[in-house]
């Protein structure tokens, strides 16, 4: 975790893997918060995006307990295996000329 000064209050951030997602531990109005959020870069600075979730310390403890007791792993095992995503072939849009030729064929 890296310490940041956010408007006079300490905040700790860590990357999740190599993505632009971050775990942030901070205090908001005197309450400890844990956030998982996507960040983006603007003018050379990382800024928090709209996508993310903030958990109170109590909510975080509940999620942590579900992970520790194996509940999350059990639920994951119940799901079917992920299939690799197939790339969809792009359909070519007809040109105006081709569409006109089709209309003319219909008139015959």
N, C-alpha and C positions, 0 to 999 in steps of 0.2 A: 504494500500500500504506500502511496505517496501522499504526504500532507500538503493541503492547500489552505490558503486563507480566503474564505468566502465571506465578504462583507463583515469582517471582524470576527467570524466564527470559524473554528477549525473544521476541516472536512478531510476525509481520507478517501482516496480513489485507487482502484486497481482495475487493470484491463482484464477482460474475459477472453482468453486466447489471443488471437491476432486480430480480432474484429474491432469495430469501433464501439463495442458495448463495454460499459463500466459498472462496477459495483462501487457505490458511494456510501460511506458511513458518515453521518453528520448529525447535527442537533438542530431541530426546528422548534422554536418557541419553548425551549427547555426540554424537548422530548427527543430521545434518540431515534434516528430513522435509518433504515437500510434501503437503498434504492438500486434498482437495476435499470439502466437507461442506455439508449443509443445516443451517441454523440456524433457531431459532424464538425467539419473544419471550415472556418470562415476567417479570412484575413489572417491566416497563420495561427489562429486560436481554436482550441476545441471548445465547442459549445454544446450544451445538452439539447437533445431533440425532444419531440413530442412523445415518441414511443418509449414507454417505460412504466415501471411500477414502483411505488414507495410503500414500504412496510413499517409499521410501528415496531418497537422492540418486542412487544408481546406477540405480534403476528409473525415476526421473524423467528422467535423462539418456538412457536407452534410448527412452522414449516421445518425448522431444524430438527425438531423431535420426530416429525414424520419421516425425514430422511434417515435419522439415526436408528429408528426402530425398523427400518426396512420397508415401510409402507409404500413409499414412492417407487422403490425398486420392484416391489411386488406388482404394483399397478402397471408399471412399464412392461413387465414380463407378460401381462395379460393381453397386451395389444399385439396385433399382427406385425410381422416383420415389415420394415419399410421397403417399398419397391423403388428402384432407381427411377428418377424422373426421366421421361422420354421427351426428347425435343419434338415439338409439333412442327410439321412442315407448314411453311407459310403458304397460304393460298394467294395466287396472283390475282390481283384485281383486274377485271376486264377494262380495257381502254375504251374511251368514248367511241373510237372507230369500230372496235369489235362489238360494242353494245348496239351501235347503229346498224351494223350488218345483221345482227340477230333480229332486230326489229324489222328490217327489210325482208328477211326470210319468212317471218311470220305473216307478212302481208300477201305473199304469193299463194 
